[in-house]
Amino acid sequence: MQLLNTLYVTLPDAWLCLDNDTLRVEVEREARLRVPLHHLNAVVCFGHTGLSAPLMHRLADEGIALVLLDGNGRFKARLEGAVSGNVLLRQAQFQRVGDAAFALDMARACVAGKIKNCRQVLQRGAREAKSEDEAARLTRLTQDLAASLRALPQATTLDELRGLEGEAARQYFSGMTLLLCPDQREAFAMDGRTRRPPRDRFNALLSFLYAMWMNDCRSALEAAGLDPQAGFLHALRPGRAALALDLMEEFRPWADRLALTLVNRGQVKASNFDLREGGGVALQAEARKTVVVAFQERKKDEVQHPILAQSIPLGLAPLVQARLLARALREDDAPYMPYIAR
């Protein structure tokens, strides 16, 4: 297994074209970057990026995914070559999606993984809090999330489960500002999670990071031979990668932790955002480059995987989880175990 090599193109008005066996990135007809195609698994373009038809054909031939996102990181389109994968595995997946009891158990596992990892973010914040009052407030929130975890087994429908997940998310994000350095709280204050468009700087940063995790989760599922559209927790909808969203839930707190680090260390500043008419907030191009580099570096961090009982780069965790998910779909006695941070 190798760490997926993804090229993120954040330069505004960039032009991507084929140059023999390399991908060339140009801005105003000046070459900024050349990447051999055999080094790539995916190309992700943010905002207004131009692409040549020969390059798109070659990417499809080579099995390199091309993903188009808007400037905020919202998914627009994905170009792929011929679909590969194990047809028997996908048949098992579609059968499981129609099994109400299995779907509920799988959705419960996704929510449990997310809440446990969110709880660890708040627990770390409570340990590092500068005042007893803030430590106590964060500790209360961790207790609220523990109560949400205890309530998960009692949920008998997907709607009940989604309700518990939504309330846990509300509690979690209510404490997010307390995890910021005091001098950053005014500029990066958030009043809950907002998107499409994000309504504050921190939400804009989260949306950008979530988009990159989403792409990695979708690629991991496809690498495991699964259909990213057929999920369990997220409702099936045309154009929605429901299973990728399911898998991504346990990794969202990793994005949150990186966002906090970038802000607290001053790597992303309040001046790096555009405040738009209508209340939307967007991350500027130069800051997007900073975030992409930090995201790629964070994926190299070694983490302990509890099921494998060994350390792996964080960037490989979605691939491992996708394979564990495939096993759970094929085998009755192999329930899915989400990745829990240690």
Stockholm file with secondary structure:
# STOCKHOLM 1.0

chainA/1-342         MQLLNTLYVTLPDAWLCLDNDTLRVEVEREARLRVPLHHLNAVVCFGHTGLSAPLMHRLADEGIALVLLDGNGRFKARLEGAVSGNVLLRQAQFQRVGDAAFALDMARACVAGKIKNCRQVLQRGAREAKSEDEAARLTRLTQDLAASLRALPQATTLDELRGLEGEAARQYFSGMTLLLCPDQREAFAMDGRTRRPPRDRFNALLSFLYAMWMNDCRSALEAAGLDPQAGFLHALRPGRAALALDLMEEFRPWADRLALTLVNRGQVKASNFDLREGGGVALQAEARKTVVVAFQERKKDEVQHPILAQSIPLGLAPLVQARLLARALREDDAPYMPYIAR
#=GR chainA/1-342 SS CCCCCEEEECSTTCEEEEETTEEEEEETTEEEEEEEGGGCSEEEEESSCEECHHHHHHHHHHTCEEEEECTTCCEEEEECSSCCSCHHHHHHHHHHHTCHHHHHHHHHHHHHHHHHHHHHHHHHHHHHCSSHHHHHHHHHHHHHHHHHHHHGGGCCSHHHHHHHHHHHHHHHHHTGGGGSCGGGTTTTCCSSCCCSSCSSHHHHHHHHHHHHHHHHHHHHHHHTTCCTTCCSSSCCCTTCCHHHHHHHGGGHHHHHHHHHHHHHTTSSCGGGEEECTTSCEEECHHHHHHHHHHHHHHTTSEEEETTTTEEEEGGGHHHHHHHHHHHHHHCTTCCCCCCCCC
#=GC SS_cons         CCCCCEEEECSTTCEEEEETTEEEEEETTEEEEEEEGGGCSEEEEESSCEECHHHHHHHHHHTCEEEEECTTCCEEEEECSSCCSCHHHHHHHHHHHTCHHHHHHHHHHHHHHHHHHHHHHHHHHHHHCSSHHHHHHHHHHHHHHHHHHHHGGGCCSHHHHHHHHHHHHHHHHHTGGGGSCGGGTTTTCCSSCCCSSCSSHHHHHHHHHHHHHHHHHHHHHHHTTCCTTCCSSSCCCTTCCHHHHHHHGGGHHHHHHHHHHHHHTTSSCGGGEEECTTSCEEECHHHHHHHHHHHHHHTTSEEEETTTTEEEEGGGHHHHHHHHHHHHHHCTTCCCCCCCCC
//
